[in-house]
Amino acid sequence: LMWQKDDDGIQRSQEEAFDYCKKLALAGFSDWRLPELSEFSSFKAAGGHTRSPHGEADTEYWTSTDPSPYMIPKSIAGQIAYTSEGLTFSKNTRFYVLAVRTASE
C-alpha cells in the first residue's frame, strides 16, 4: 500500500471523503481511495492509535468500511461507518482523510 503522507487538514463527512479520494491526484497517481478499516492496522503508532500530523492523540480518519448489518440496528444501517480507530460514527460526522492506493510493482 502507498499512503498519502499527510492529510490536508480538512475534516469531511464520509461522502466528502470518498469524493476527495476520487479526485485526488498526488505523486503522479490518480487511483487514490478511502482505506478499509483493516488497512489501518499497519498504520498504528505506539499505543495503538493512528498517527496524526496534527499532534492529536486520538485523531480519527474515515475508512470505507461499514459495520456488519448484524452488528447494528436496522434503523441506522447505512448511516454509520468505521473510523481508523474501529469506532462507529454517523457518516455525516467530520473527520480527516488519509488516502491510500495499491502500489503496483
N, C-alpha and C positions, 0 to 999 in steps of 0.2 A: 504494500500500500504506500501511496505517496500522500502525505498530509499537507494541507495548507499550513505554512509556518506559524502564522498568527491570524487571529480573526481580525475583522476590520473595525472592531469596537462598537458595532451597531447591533442592538438586540432586535430580534424579529419574532413574529409568530412562526409556527411551523410551516404554514403555507408560504410565507415570505421567505423562509429559509430554503425550501425546495426551489423556489423561483430564483433566489440568489445563486445557488449552486448551478442551476441550469444555465444561467447567463455568465457564469464566471469564466474568464479567460486569464490564466495565470501560468507563468513559467513556460509559456509556449503550448499549453494544453487547454482544451475546452471541454473535456469529458469529466468534469468535477461533479460530485454528487454528495448528498447528505449521507453520512455514515450510518451503518446499523449499530445497534447497541453493542453487539459482541465485538465490533471492531475497536471500540474504545478500551477494551481490556488491555491491549498492548500500549496504551497511551496514558496509563495512570501514573501519577507521581507517587513518591513515598507517602505512605499513609492512606493510599487507595483512592485519592481524589484526582480528578482530571486536572492537568496543569492549566494554569491560566496566565496569559500575559498581563492581565490586569492586577495580579497580586492578590486576588480574592481567593480565600481558602476553599470555598465550596461553589465555584463557578459551574453553572450548568450550561451544556451545549445541547442543541437539538440533535436527535437521531431520527432516522426514518422508520424506526421500529414502533409499531402499535402493540399494545398489550393483547394477549390472547383474549378472545371473546368469552372464554371460560373463566377468566380471572376478574372480570369487571361486570357490573350490572348492565343489562341490555339498554337501559335508559341513557347511558352515557357512552355506549360503544361507538367508536368512530370519532369521539370528541376529545380523547386524550391520547397521549403518546409518551414514550420514554425519553428521558434526557440521558446525558452521558453518565450520570450517577446511578442510573437504573431506577429513577423515581418517575412517577407518572404525574403529568400536569395537563391542564387544558391546552389544546393546540393553539389557543389564542394568547396564551402567556408568552412573554417575550424573553428570549434567551439568545446568547451568542451562537454563532455558526462557525464551525471548522469543517471545511470541505475536504473530501478525500477522493482519490482516484485509484484505480487498479493499474499499477505500473506494469507495462509490458517489457519483456526483456530485450 
